[in-house]
Amino acid sequence: MTSIERTAYPRLKRLPSAQELADVYTPTTEDLAFIRATARGPSPTLTLAVLLKVFQRLGYMPCLQGVPFAIVAHVRASLRLPADTALDVTPRTLYRHHEQIRTHRPRARR
């Protein structure tokens, strides 16, 4: 069987460049308005933002544990959240965020 690295399936780089982080994973004004209107509190805000940006990149919702730390740290810094803000990975929160993202942006931007 062919390894995932040799297929056409989109996936996240383990070590994205600073340029890629800035171009792809920095929330836009539209993204920020959606995030601020939807999430309450620092941890849900970070979780929603990371899910949104990764969904825009991949076109599907990945497992948050598979998102590289560099992407999470960049999104956290872009939102000006405290460095100790962690992702909220409770099933209820993830389910709600997945539904909100699919409603807000039904198709991915690549």
DSSP file (Angstrom, degrees, kcal/mol; ACC not computed):
  #  RESIDUE AA STRUCTURE BP1 BP2  ACC     N-H-->O    O-->H-N    N-H-->O    O-->H-N    TCO  KAPPA ALPHA  PHI   PSI    X-CA   Y-CA   Z-CA
    1    1 A M              0   0    0      0, 0.0     2,-0.1     0, 0.0     0, 0.0   0.000 360.0 360.0 360.0 140.9    0.0    0.0    0.0
    2    2 A T        -     0   0    0      1,-0.1     2,-0.1     2,-0.1     5,-0.1  -0.452 360.0-114.1 -71.6 139.7    1.3    3.5   -0.8
    3    3 A S    >   -     0   0    0     -2,-0.1     3,-1.7     1,-0.1    -1,-0.1  -0.361  24.2-113.2 -72.0 156.2    2.3    5.7    2.1
    4    4 A I  G >  S+     0   0    0      1,-0.3     3,-1.4     2,-0.2     5,-0.2   0.800 114.6  64.5 -60.6 -29.8    0.2    8.8    2.8
    5    5 A E  G 3  S+     0   0    0      1,-0.3    -1,-0.3     3,-0.1     6,-0.1   0.742 102.0  50.1 -66.1 -21.6    3.2   11.0    1.9
    6    6 A R  G <  S+     0   0    0     -3,-1.7    -1,-0.3     2,-0.0     2,-0.2   0.188  98.3  85.6-103.5  16.1    3.0    9.7   -1.7
    7    7 A T  S <  S-     0   0    0     -3,-1.4    -3,-0.0     2,-0.2    -4,-0.0  -0.577  84.1-114.4-110.5 175.1   -0.7   10.3   -2.2
    8    8 A A  S    S+     0   0    0     -2,-0.2    -3,-0.1     2,-0.1    -4,-0.1   0.435  74.5 120.4 -88.8   0.1   -2.7   13.3   -3.3
    9    9 A Y        -     0   0    0     -5,-0.2    -2,-0.2     1,-0.1     2,-0.1  -0.464  69.1-118.3 -67.2 130.0   -4.5   13.6    0.0
   10   10 A P        +     0   0    0      0, 0.0     2,-0.3     0, 0.0    -1,-0.1  -0.427  43.1 167.9 -67.3 143.6   -3.8   17.0    1.6
   11   11 A R        -     0   0    0     -2,-0.1     2,-0.3    46,-0.1    -6,-0.0  -0.949  35.7 -94.7-149.5 167.2   -2.0   16.9    4.9
   12   12 A L        -     0   0    0     -2,-0.3     2,-0.2    54,-0.1     3,-0.0  -0.650  34.9-120.5 -89.1 140.8   -0.2   19.3    7.3
   13   13 A K        -     0   0    0     -2,-0.3    -1,-0.0     1,-0.1     0, 0.0  -0.562  14.3-137.2 -74.1 143.1    3.5   19.8    7.2
   14   14 A R  S    S+     0   0    0      1,-0.3    56,-0.3    -2,-0.2    -1,-0.1   0.883  99.5  25.7 -68.5 -37.7    5.2   18.9   10.5
   15   15 A L  S    S-     0   0    0     55,-0.1    -1,-0.3    54,-0.1     2,-0.0  -0.717  82.4-167.4-127.3  80.8    7.4   22.0   10.3
   16   16 A P        -     0   0    0      0, 0.0    -4,-0.0     0, 0.0     2,-0.0  -0.364  26.5-110.2 -67.5 148.4    5.7   24.7    8.3
   17   17 A S     >  -     0   0    0      1,-0.1     4,-2.5    -2,-0.0     5,-0.2  -0.284  24.2-111.1 -73.1 163.2    7.9   27.6    7.3
   18   18 A A  H  > S+     0   0    0      1,-0.2     4,-2.3     2,-0.2     5,-0.2   0.874 120.3  53.2 -61.7 -37.1    7.4   31.1    8.7
   19   19 A Q  H  > S+     0   0    0      2,-0.2     4,-2.7     1,-0.2     5,-0.2   0.919 109.3  47.6 -64.7 -44.1    6.1   32.3    5.4
   20   20 A E  H  >>S+     0   0    0      2,-0.2     4,-2.9     1,-0.2     5,-0.8   0.908 110.5  52.2 -64.8 -41.2    3.6   29.5    5.2
   21   21 A L  H  X5S+     0   0    0     -4,-2.5     4,-1.3     1,-0.2     5,-0.3   0.934 113.8  43.7 -58.4 -46.0    2.4   30.2    8.7
   22   22 A A  H  <5S+     0   0    0     -4,-2.3     4,-0.5    -5,-0.2    -2,-0.2   0.914 120.1  40.8 -66.9 -43.0    1.9   33.8    7.9
   23   23 A D  H  <5S+     0   0    0     -4,-2.7    -2,-0.2    -5,-0.2    -1,-0.2   0.887 129.9  21.7 -74.0 -40.2    0.2   33.2    4.5
   24   24 A V  H  <5S+     0   0    0     -4,-2.9    -3,-0.2    -5,-0.2    -2,-0.2   0.835 125.8  39.3-100.9 -38.5   -2.0   30.3    5.4
   25   25 A Y  S  <<S+     0   0    0     -4,-1.3    -3,-0.2    -5,-0.8    -4,-0.1   0.373  82.2 103.1-106.2   4.1   -2.6   30.2    9.2
   26   26 A T  S    S-     0   0    0     -4,-0.5    49,-0.1    -5,-0.3     2,-0.0  -0.785  78.3-117.3 -84.6 122.4   -3.0   33.9   10.1
   27   27 A P        -     0   0    0      0, 0.0    -2,-0.1     0, 0.0     2,-0.1  -0.337  26.7-134.8 -62.3 136.3   -6.7   34.5   10.6
   28   28 A T     >  -     0   0    0      1,-0.1     4,-2.8    -2,-0.0     5,-0.2  -0.256  29.4 -98.4 -79.5 174.0   -8.2   37.1    8.2
   29   29 A T  H  > S+     0   0    0      2,-0.2     4,-2.1     1,-0.2     5,-0.2   0.903 127.9  49.9 -59.9 -41.8  -10.6   39.9    9.2
   30   30 A E  H  > S+     0   0    0      2,-0.2     4,-2.1     1,-0.2    -1,-0.2   0.911 110.7  49.5 -63.3 -43.2  -13.5   37.7    8.2
   31   31 A D  H  > S+     0   0    0      1,-0.2     4,-2.9     2,-0.2    -2,-0.2   0.927 110.1  51.0 -60.7 -45.4  -12.2   34.8   10.2
   32   32 A L  H  X S+     0   0    0     -4,-2.8     4,-2.8     1,-0.2     5,-0.2   0.891 108.6  51.1 -61.8 -40.6  -11.7   37.0   13.3
   33   33 A A  H  X S+     0   0    0     -4,-2.1     4,-1.8     2,-0.2    -1,-0.2   0.923 113.0  45.9 -62.9 -43.6  -15.2   38.3   13.1
   34   34 A F  H  X S+     0   0    0     -4,-2.1     4,-1.3     2,-0.2    -2,-0.2   0.928 114.2  47.9 -63.4 -45.9  -16.6   34.8   12.9
   35   35 A I  H  X S+     0   0    0     -4,-2.9     4,-2.8     1,-0.2     3,-0.4   0.926 113.1  47.0 -62.7 -46.5  -14.4   33.5   15.7
   36   36 A R  H  < S+     0   0    0     -4,-2.8    -1,-0.2     1,-0.2    -2,-0.2   0.835 113.9  48.3 -67.6 -32.1  -15.2   36.4   18.0
   37   37 A A  H  < S+     0   0    0     -4,-1.8    -1,-0.2    -5,-0.2    -2,-0.2   0.710 122.0  34.7 -77.9 -19.6  -19.0   36.1   17.3
   38   38 A T  H  < S+     0   0    0     -4,-1.3     2,-0.2    -3,-0.4    -2,-0.2   0.865 106.3  60.7-103.9 -46.6  -18.9   32.3   17.9
   39   39 A A     <  -     0   0    0     -4,-2.8     2,-0.5    -5,-0.2     6,-0.1  -0.593  57.8-157.3 -94.9 148.3  -16.5   31.4   20.6
   40   40 A R        +     0   0    0     -2,-0.2     3,-0.1    -3,-0.0    -4,-0.0  -0.986  60.2  11.1-123.5 122.5  -16.5   32.5   24.2
   41   41 A G  S  > S-     0   0    0     -2,-0.5     4,-1.7     3,-0.1     5,-0.1  -0.014  89.6 -80.1  95.4 158.4  -13.3   32.4   26.3
   42   42 A P  H  > S+     0   0    0      0, 0.0     4,-2.5     0, 0.0     5,-0.2   0.899 121.9  48.9 -64.9 -44.8   -9.6   31.9   25.3
   43   43 A S  H  > S+     0   0    0      1,-0.2     4,-2.4     2,-0.2    45,-0.6   0.940 114.5  43.2 -67.5 -47.7   -9.5   28.1   25.0
   44   44 A P  H  > S+     0   0    0      0, 0.0     4,-2.6     0, 0.0     5,-0.2   0.860 113.1  55.0 -63.6 -32.8  -12.6   27.8   22.8
   45   45 A T  H  X S+     0   0    0     -4,-1.7     4,-2.4     2,-0.2    -2,-0.2   0.942 110.3  44.5 -63.4 -47.2  -11.4   30.7   20.7
   46   46 A L  H  X S+     0   0    0     -4,-2.5     4,-2.6     2,-0.2     5,-0.2   0.921 114.1  50.1 -62.6 -44.4   -8.1   29.1   20.1
   47   47 A T  H  X S+     0   0    0     -4,-2.4     4,-2.5    39,-0.2     5,-0.2   0.933 112.3  46.2 -61.4 -47.3   -9.7   25.7   19.3
   48   48 A L  H  X S+     0   0    0     -4,-2.6     4,-2.6     1,-0.2    -1,-0.2   0.914 113.3  49.7 -62.3 -43.5  -12.2   27.3   16.8
   49   49 A A  H  X S+     0   0    0     -4,-2.4     4,-2.5    -5,-0.2     5,-0.2   0.919 112.3  46.6 -63.9 -44.4   -9.5   29.3   15.1
   50   50 A V  H  X S+     0   0    0     -4,-2.6     4,-2.5     2,-0.2     5,-0.3   0.937 114.1  48.0 -63.9 -46.3   -7.1   26.3   14.7
   51   51 A L  H  X S+     0   0    0     -4,-2.5     4,-2.5    -5,-0.2    -2,-0.2   0.913 112.7  49.6 -60.2 -42.6   -9.9   24.1   13.4
   52   52 A L  H  X S+     0   0    0     -4,-2.6     4,-2.4    -5,-0.2    -2,-0.2   0.943 113.4  44.0 -62.6 -49.3  -11.1   26.9   11.0
   53   53 A K  H  X S+     0   0    0     -4,-2.5     4,-1.5     1,-0.2    -1,-0.2   0.891 116.2  46.7 -66.6 -39.0   -7.6   27.5    9.5
   54   54 A V  H  X S+     0   0    0     -4,-2.5     4,-3.0    -5,-0.2     5,-0.4   0.891 111.8  51.5 -70.4 -38.1   -6.7   23.8    9.2
   55   55 A F  H  X S+     0   0    0     -4,-2.5     4,-2.5    -5,-0.3    -2,-0.2   0.907 108.3  51.9 -62.6 -41.5  -10.1   23.1    7.6
   56   56 A Q  H  < S+     0   0    0     -4,-2.4    -1,-0.2    -5,-0.2    53,-0.2   0.865 115.3  42.9 -61.6 -35.0   -9.5   25.9    5.1
   57   57 A R  H  < S+     0   0    0     -4,-1.5    -2,-0.2    -5,-0.2    -1,-0.2   0.914 128.0  24.9 -76.6 -45.7   -6.1   24.3    4.3
   58   58 A L  H  < S-     0   0    0     -4,-3.0    -3,-0.2     2,-0.3    -2,-0.2   0.795  90.7-129.2 -95.3 -31.6   -7.1   20.7    4.1
   59   59 A G  S  < S+     0   0    0     -4,-2.5     2,-0.3    -5,-0.4    -4,-0.1   0.502  82.9  65.8  89.6   4.1  -10.8   20.7    3.3
   60   60 A Y  S    S-     0   0    0     -6,-0.3    -1,-0.3    -5,-0.1    -2,-0.3  -0.957  90.0 -98.8-149.1 166.3  -11.6   18.3    6.2
   61   61 A M        -     0   0    0     -2,-0.3     2,-0.1    -3,-0.1   -10,-0.1  -0.796  41.0-162.5 -92.4 111.2  -11.5   18.3   10.0
   62   62 A P        -     0   0    0      0, 0.0     2,-0.4     0, 0.0    -7,-0.1  -0.370  33.8 -86.5 -84.5 169.8   -8.4   16.6   11.3
   63   63 A C    >   -     0   0    0      1,-0.1     3,-1.8    -2,-0.1     4,-0.3  -0.626  36.4-133.9 -70.4 130.2   -7.8   15.3   14.8
   64   64 A L  G >  S+     0   0    0     -2,-0.4     3,-1.4     1,-0.3    -1,-0.1   0.791 103.1  65.3 -61.6 -27.9   -6.5   18.2   16.8
   65   65 A Q  G 3  S+     0   0    0      1,-0.3    -1,-0.3    24,-0.1    -2,-0.0   0.732  98.2  56.4 -66.7 -19.4   -3.7   16.1   18.3
   66   66 A G  G <  S+     0   0    0     -3,-1.8    -1,-0.3     2,-0.1    -2,-0.2   0.492  80.8 104.2 -89.4  -4.0   -2.3   15.8   14.8
   67   67 A V  S <  S-     0   0    0     -3,-1.4     5,-0.1    -4,-0.3   -53,-0.1  -0.673  81.3-112.3 -80.1 124.9   -2.0   19.6   14.3
   68   68 A P    >>  -     0   0    0      0, 0.0     4,-1.7     0, 0.0     3,-0.7  -0.200  16.9-122.9 -58.2 146.5    1.7   20.6   14.6
   69   69 A F  H 3> S+     0   0    0      1,-0.2     4,-3.1     2,-0.2     5,-0.2   0.846 109.5  63.1 -57.5 -36.7    2.6   22.8   17.6
   70   70 A A  H 3> S+     0   0    0    -56,-0.3     4,-2.1     1,-0.2    -1,-0.2   0.874 104.1  47.3 -59.8 -37.9    4.0   25.5   15.3
   71   71 A I  H <> S+     0   0    0     -3,-0.7     4,-2.6     2,-0.2     5,-0.2   0.935 113.5  46.8 -69.2 -46.1    0.5   26.0   13.8
   72   72 A V  H  X S+     0   0    0     -4,-1.7     4,-2.6     1,-0.2    -2,-0.2   0.924 113.7  48.9 -60.9 -44.4   -1.2   26.2   17.1
   73   73 A A  H  X S+     0   0    0     -4,-3.1     4,-2.4     2,-0.2    -1,-0.2   0.888 111.5  49.6 -63.9 -39.3    1.4   28.5   18.5
   74   74 A H  H  X S+     0   0    0     -4,-2.1     4,-2.6    -5,-0.2    -2,-0.2   0.935 112.6  46.0 -66.4 -45.7    1.1   30.8   15.5
   75   75 A V  H  X S+     0   0    0     -4,-2.6     4,-1.9     2,-0.2    -2,-0.2   0.917 112.4  52.0 -63.2 -41.9   -2.7   31.0   15.7
   76   76 A R  H  <>S+     0   0    0     -4,-2.6     5,-2.3    -5,-0.2     4,-0.4   0.926 112.4  45.4 -58.7 -46.0   -2.4   31.6   19.4
   77   77 A A  H ><5S+     0   0    0     -4,-2.4     3,-1.1     1,-0.2    -2,-0.2   0.888 109.7  55.1 -66.3 -38.9    0.0   34.5   18.8
   78   78 A S  H 3<5S+     0   0    0     -4,-2.6    -1,-0.2     1,-0.3    -2,-0.2   0.845 110.7  45.5 -62.4 -33.7   -2.1   35.9   16.0
   79   79 A L  T 3<5S-     0   0    0     -4,-1.9    -1,-0.3    -5,-0.2    -2,-0.2   0.483 110.5-125.7 -86.7  -3.2   -5.1   36.0   18.4
   80   80 A R  T < 5 +     0   0    0     -3,-1.1    -3,-0.2    -4,-0.4    -2,-0.1   0.897  54.4 157.2  57.0  44.5   -2.9   37.6   21.1
   81   81 A L      < -     0   0    0     -5,-2.3    -1,-0.2    -6,-0.1    -2,-0.1  -0.650  51.2 -85.7 -93.4 155.2   -3.9   34.9   23.6
   82   82 A P    >   -     0   0    0      0, 0.0     3,-1.9     0, 0.0    -1,-0.1  -0.245  37.0-117.5 -58.6 149.0   -1.8   34.0   26.6
   83   83 A A  T 3  S+     0   0    0      1,-0.3    -6,-0.1    -3,-0.1    -7,-0.1   0.724 112.5  58.2 -63.0 -22.7    0.9   31.4   25.9
   84   84 A D  T 3  S+     0   0    0      2,-0.1     2,-0.4     0, 0.0    -1,-0.3   0.366  74.3 123.1 -91.4   7.2   -0.6   29.0   28.4
   85   85 A T    <   -     0   0    0     -3,-1.9     2,-0.2   -43,-0.0    -9,-0.1  -0.552  47.5-161.1 -69.9 124.4   -3.9   28.8   26.5
   86   86 A A        -     0   0    0     -2,-0.4   -39,-0.2     1,-0.1   -40,-0.2  -0.667  23.1 -95.2-106.4 160.8   -4.6   25.2   25.5
   87   87 A L        -     0   0    0     -2,-0.2     2,-0.8   -41,-0.1   -44,-0.1  -0.487  31.8-130.6 -70.6 142.8   -6.9   23.7   22.9
   88   88 A D        +     0   0    0    -45,-0.6    -1,-0.1    -2,-0.2     0, 0.0  -0.858  31.9 172.2 -96.6 105.6  -10.3   22.6   24.2
   89   89 A V        +     0   0    0     -2,-0.8    -1,-0.1     4,-0.1   -24,-0.1   0.077  23.7 136.4-106.7  23.5  -10.7   19.0   22.9
   90   90 A T     >  -     0   0    0      1,-0.1     4,-2.5     4,-0.0     5,-0.2  -0.491  62.0-123.1 -69.2 141.6  -13.9   18.0   24.7
   91   91 A P  H  > S+     0   0    0      0, 0.0     4,-2.6     0, 0.0     5,-0.2   0.863 109.4  53.1 -55.6 -39.9  -16.2   16.1   22.4
   92   92 A R  H  > S+     0   0    0      2,-0.2     4,-2.1     1,-0.2     5,-0.2   0.928 111.5  45.1 -63.1 -44.9  -19.1   18.5   22.9
   93   93 A T  H  > S+     0   0    0     -3,-0.2     4,-2.7     2,-0.2     5,-0.2   0.928 114.0  49.0 -64.6 -45.8  -17.0   21.6   22.1
   94   94 A L  H  X S+     0   0    0     -4,-2.5     4,-2.7     1,-0.2    -2,-0.2   0.914 110.5  50.7 -61.6 -43.4  -15.4   19.9   19.0
   95   95 A Y  H  X S+     0   0    0     -4,-2.6     4,-2.1    -5,-0.2    -1,-0.2   0.934 112.4  46.7 -59.4 -46.8  -18.8   18.8   17.7
   96   96 A R  H  X S+     0   0    0     -4,-2.1     4,-2.3    -5,-0.2    -2,-0.2   0.919 113.6  48.0 -62.7 -44.9  -20.2   22.3   18.1
   97   97 A H  H  X S+     0   0    0     -4,-2.7     4,-2.6     2,-0.2     5,-0.2   0.895 109.3  53.4 -65.1 -39.7  -17.2   23.9   16.4
   98   98 A H  H  X S+     0   0    0     -4,-2.7     4,-2.4    -5,-0.2    -1,-0.2   0.936 111.2  46.3 -59.7 -46.2  -17.3   21.4   13.5
   99   99 A E  H  X S+     0   0    0     -4,-2.1     4,-2.0     1,-0.2    -2,-0.2   0.910 112.6  50.0 -62.4 -42.9  -20.9   22.3   12.9
  100  100 A Q  H  X S+     0   0    0     -4,-2.3     4,-2.4     1,-0.2    -1,-0.2   0.897 112.1  47.4 -64.6 -40.4  -20.3   26.1   13.1
  101  101 A I  H  X S+     0   0    0     -4,-2.6     4,-3.4     2,-0.2    -2,-0.2   0.920 111.0  50.6 -68.0 -43.5  -17.3   25.9   10.7
  102  102 A R  H  < S+     0   0    0     -4,-2.4    -1,-0.2    -5,-0.2    -2,-0.2   0.869 113.9  45.7 -63.2 -35.2  -19.3   23.8    8.2
  103  103 A T  H  < S+     0   0    0     -4,-2.0    -1,-0.2    -5,-0.2    -2,-0.2   0.898 118.2  42.5 -71.5 -41.3  -22.1   26.3    8.3
  104  104 A H  H  < S+     0   0    0     -4,-2.4    -2,-0.2     1,-0.3    -3,-0.2   0.915 134.0  13.8 -72.0 -45.2  -19.8   29.3    8.0
  105  105 A R     <  +     0   0    0     -4,-3.4    -1,-0.3    -5,-0.2    -2,-0.1  -0.759  64.4 177.2-137.5  86.0  -17.5   27.9    5.4
  106  106 A P  S    S+     0   0    0      0, 0.0     2,-0.4     0, 0.0    -1,-0.1   0.720  70.9  44.7 -67.9 -20.1  -18.9   24.9    3.6
  107  107 A R  S    S-     0   0    0     -5,-0.0     2,-0.1     0, 0.0   -48,-0.1  -0.949  86.3-115.3-126.7 147.6  -16.0   24.6    1.2
  108  108 A A        -     0   0    0     -2,-0.4     2,-0.5   -49,-0.1   -52,-0.2  -0.438  16.8-135.3 -79.6 150.1  -12.2   24.9    1.8
  109  109 A R              0   0    0    -53,-0.2   -50,-0.1    -2,-0.1    -1,-0.0  -0.910 360.0 360.0 -99.3 129.2  -10.0   27.6    0.4
  110  110 A R              0   0    0     -2,-0.5    -1,-0.1   -52,-0.1   -53,-0.1   0.392 360.0 360.0-121.9 360.0   -6.7   26.2   -1.0
